[in-house]
Amino acid sequence: MNKLETLGYTRFFKKQFDELHKQDEFRQDLKPARVLSDRRDTYLIDGAAVSIAELSGNLLHRLNAEQRPVAGDWTLVDDGYDRAIIHHVFERQTALKRRATGSENIRQILAANVNTFFIVTSANRDLNDRRLERYMTLVWDSGADPVIVLNKID
């Protein structure tokens, strides 16, 4: 298994890469990299020669907040600089979303391309069935599988 596969680079993303590779304007120097965290203007990535990335000027102006990379996203980067430049964001297989603070219509992506989410809750008086149900619904709507973990059973 190669490094990208250990990071979650599956056939779903390889197929997208192959389709892009067939296009005439595709840049051969771009490499797949996974976003580990986003810090507003910079991204921590893995799979590239450098670990810090930023969006290309084109993507910076073209992508709306929901389309910008988040933790778990796969991207194509040019890593020949001190910071990698993200030129493409792959289609997401799953996306955990919530309503953005103070907005009825804007969705905030919390994480992408995650297969399983662990929902950890206390089994004491803090256990809330309705909250647990909301969290499970968020995970199911993302396309991932929820796993409930009860702690503080003693």
Secondary structure, 3 states (H helix, E strand, C coil): CCHHHHCCCCHHHHHHHHHHHCCCCCCCCCEEEEEEEEECCEEEEECCCCCEEEECHHHHHHCCCCCCCCCCCEEEEECCCCCEEEEEECCCCCEEEEECCCCCCCEEEEEECCCEEEEEEECCCCCCHHHHHHHHHHHHHHCCEEEEEEECCC
